[in-house]
Amino acid sequence: MKKIILLHFLFFTIVAAANTRLNVIDFGANGADQLEDTSSFQACVEALIKAGGGEIIIPKGNYYIKHVKFFGKQYSNITIIGEDATIHQIVPSRRVSVENGRWMTFAERKGADGVFVFDARVSGQKDDSNSIKNITIKGLTFNSHVEKVGFDELSHQISAHGVSNFNVENCNFIGFLGDGIAINAATDYSINRDAYNKDITITNCHFDGINKDNRQGISIYYADGFLIENCSFKNTTREDMPGALDIEPNADYQISRNGIIRNCTFDNIGGIGAIIINKQKKISSNLDSSTGFLIENCSFNNVRVALAVFGADDFQQLAKQNSYDVVFRNSNVSNYKSLFVARKASNVLTENVTYRNAQLPGYTDCLNEGSNILFRSCKFLNYVSDKDYCSTSTSKKYQFKNCTYQKKN
């Protein structure tokens, strides 16, 4: 009998937590003025955590925030619902120097800061047992006003380290200083690093960098599985940064695998290219990383290159027969400068992709070092010379099969 009573108590406790709905207005936030709302938002978050999780409602309006902090796995089971609400980022009056002037930043956390900051505050994790779990953010617009504030490599709109089942949907990311969303290997390397990120989902979101003076729309440094679907990217990325979407583990022991990018659009993208995938060197403890990437049904316009893949010194040993770590298929690329950028890349398949209107001058490293790179059933339309589609690559590791070529008249 006691066991039954205890189970009933636990059941109703869980149900009560799931049904808890708190409104930031009830904690002092005001979407009709231009005063800071940081403390009101944080108080709402803390009250929800005491209740065991639930929903935070942000009504229509404009809110001004420095940082809302979700530190520790106790900040799990939260759904943040915006009702056509806009979050404006507040930055300090002065930047500070990091790493002897390597960066001048507004960030508090000197690895990756954000307006919303999630950090599990653990290091060296091998699974998601200590991660912040079950987070959903939807219906919000984030605006950092990069055209007024300027570029900041460490200051993002959503920054996460050590999250699992982390979902962002139907949100707008406007004028970000660094990234719109950063899934990190740390937010401050001097404190904690290499918590476990797993099952990241970003859907139906819009990323507009406004003036291409940003870092990335999305950066993923550490993720065991991610889906980016039905998202649009435009006007992002300054010239010395990677691109709109950057998959970039910093170390060979960090996990980056099983990522899908589907039904997305990219327009007017700076940096190296629209999508960048970095593959670290294989080590015995992390052999399955840097695999399982699929890009499909996407469109690209006014980009240097749609896809760039970087590898490590072991790229030749990693070459497989009829097996690919990165698959790019069923997509369209127009007004591009380079077909593909490969630097020590391996095992990349581009299939049924149509390329239109190569723009000169193109990249000279169009197809550089690589192994097992195949273009199959692709179309190259309206180009000026054979060099534009790079079939004259010096490497014999690149293959073009069943492709269609149509030069400009």
Buried (B, 14 or more C-beta within 10 A) or exposed (E): EEEEEEEEEEEEEEEEBBEBEBBBBEBEBBBEEEEBBBBBBBBBBEBBBEBBBBBBBBBEBBBBBBBBBBBBBEBBBBBBBBEEBBBBBBBEEEBEEBEEEEBBBBBBBBBBBBBBBBBBBBBEBEEBEBBBBBBBBBBBBBBBBBEEBBBBBBBBBBBBBBBBBBBBBBBBBBBBBBBBBBBBBBBBBEEBBBBBBBBBBBBBBBBBBBBBBBBBBBBBBBBBBBBBBBBBBBBBBBEEBBBBBBBBBBBBBBBBBBBBBBBBBBBBBBBBBBBBBBBBBBEEEBEEBBBBBBBBBBBBBBBBBBBBBBBBEBBBEBBEEEEBBBBBBBBBBBBBBBBBBBBBBBBBBBBBBBBBBBBEEBBEEBBBBBBBBBBBBBBBBBBEEEBBBBBEBEEEBBEBEEBEBEEEE
